[in-house]
Amino acid sequence: MKQLTIGKKLILSFASLLVLMVLLGGMAVYRLTHITDTFVELVTENTKIADEAMEIKIDLLMVRQHENNFIRTRETATLKQMQTSLASLKMRSKTLNDMAEGLGLTGIAANSRQIVKMLGAYDKGFKTVAGLIQDQGDATDGIVGEITQNAQGLEAIIKPLGMSGFMNEFLTMRSHEKDMGTGEGEAVVAKVKAISESMVERSYTSGMDSENMDKFDKDLKGYLGAFTKLADNYKAMQTQVPAMHRAADNIERLSNKIETDAAEVTATKQSAAVAEKNETITFLYGLCGFIMLAGIGMSLFAVRSVTKPLNRIIKGFSESSEQVASASSEISTSSQTLAAGSAEQAPL
């Protein structure tokens, strides 16, 4: 270092200060960039997870509304709407799973996979229910159509007989058709069979001819067979519908859990980001102070690097001046001595 020129010392000092500022500034920029990325992740990713969970619940409400409408109206258009909503719900669930796995949120990813599984169970149950409803048919086809057709045949035979008791039993039997959805299908079937047995007994004393008797037996057996099939159909529905509703309830519960977990993850990351931001601000204050002190140190070093050689030169000049002055004084003294000697030796 002592062998360096003043210019090189100054360049080395300011270059060192510049490198130090770049390194420390780079550290500060890195930390600020990391904080920015954290907040961007909070806004763009974690918030999206909560939004997707909310959209799943909204789609689920639409699906359940279409389910109720289809069971009530049995319209094909409602069935198509149901299928569209289910497809959207499945897509959102898979998207949610992909997002959670991408962020390493294993708990949320596991819950989203459970939603996909529950959707599969719901979809399977709904398809079964839809098939059962379509099997029921209406007054012109399906099981209900078969019941209606046989009932009309019985009424055409019983009504002309003018037997009020016979007709009342027939009407009572038909009134039980609306009881099939009460969850007491077996009891309703038992009541209808009991009424049908009483009607058979009445037919023996009703005065029917053999042709009408044969038709009566055929229609009554057809009616009872269709009625039993309808009871079995409703029984299967009463098994499937609650299973569907349990799956839907689980989907809603899991969606709520995902929303809660996403909010907790967001709060945790936000707290960490704020803490890192505060640490970075403190670091920047310290960095500014350090750079200021380093600048002062480098300036003092630079000034000393300049003034020290100058002081040596000045000191050298001073010593030389003193030597010259001393030599001059000696020369002057010698001159005076020589002059005095010369004066003494001169002839009188």
C-alpha positions, 0 to 999 in steps of 0.5 A: 500500500505504501508503494502506491501513488496518491492517485491509485490510493484514491481510486482504490478507496473509492472503488472499495466504497463503491463495491461495498455499496453495490453488495449491500444494495444488492442484499437490500434489493434481494430482500425487498424483491422477496417481500414483493413476491410474498405479497404477490403470492398472497394476492394472486395465489392464496386469495384465488384458493379462497375464491375457488372454494367460494365458487365451489359452494356457489356451484354446489347451491346451483347443483342442489337447486337443479336437483330439486327442480328435476325431482319436482318437474322431471324436465329434461332441460333441468337435467341438462342444466344439472349436468352442466353445473356438475361439470363446472363443479368438477373442473373447479375442484380439480383446479383448486387441487392443482393450485394447492399442490403447486403452492405446497399446501398439502392440507388444502390439496387433501381436502380438495381431493376429498371434494372430487371424491365426494362429487363422484359419489354425488354424481353417481347417486344423482344418475341413479335417482334420475334413472329411477325417476325416468323409470317412474314415467308419467300417466302415459308411460313408465311405472306410473303409466302402467298403474294408470292404465290398469286403474282405468281398466278397473274403473271401467269395470267397477263403475257400471256395477253401481256398487258404492262400496266397491267404488269406494274401495277402488278410490281408497286404493288409488288414494294410496298412490300419493303416499308412496313418497312418505317413506312408508312404502311397505306399509302402503303396499300392505294396505293396497294389497288388503284392499285388493283382496277385499275387492276380489271378494266383492267381485264374486258377488258383484254379478260380473260376467266371466269376461269382465271377471277375467279382465278385472283379475288381470287389471288388478294383478297388473295394478298391484304389480306396478304399484309394488314396482313403484314402491321399490322405486321409491325405496331405492330413491329414499336410499340414494337421495340421503346419500347424495345429500350427505355427499353435498354436505361434505363438499360444503363442509370441506369448502368451508374448511379450505376457506378457513385454512387459506385465510390462516395461511394468508394471515401467517404469510402476511405476518411473516412478510410484514416482519421481514419488511420491518427487518429490511427497513431496519437493515436499510437504516443500518446500511445507510449509517454504515455507508456513511461511516465507511464514506467518512473513513474512506475520505479520511483515508484518502485525505491522509493518503494525500497529506502524509506524503505532503507533510514528508515533503514539507518536512524535507524542505524545512530540513533542507532550508535549515541546513542551507541556512546553517551552511550559509551561517557557517559560510558567513562566519568563515567569510568574516574570519577570512576577512579579519585575517586578511586585514591583519596581514595587510602592510601598515 
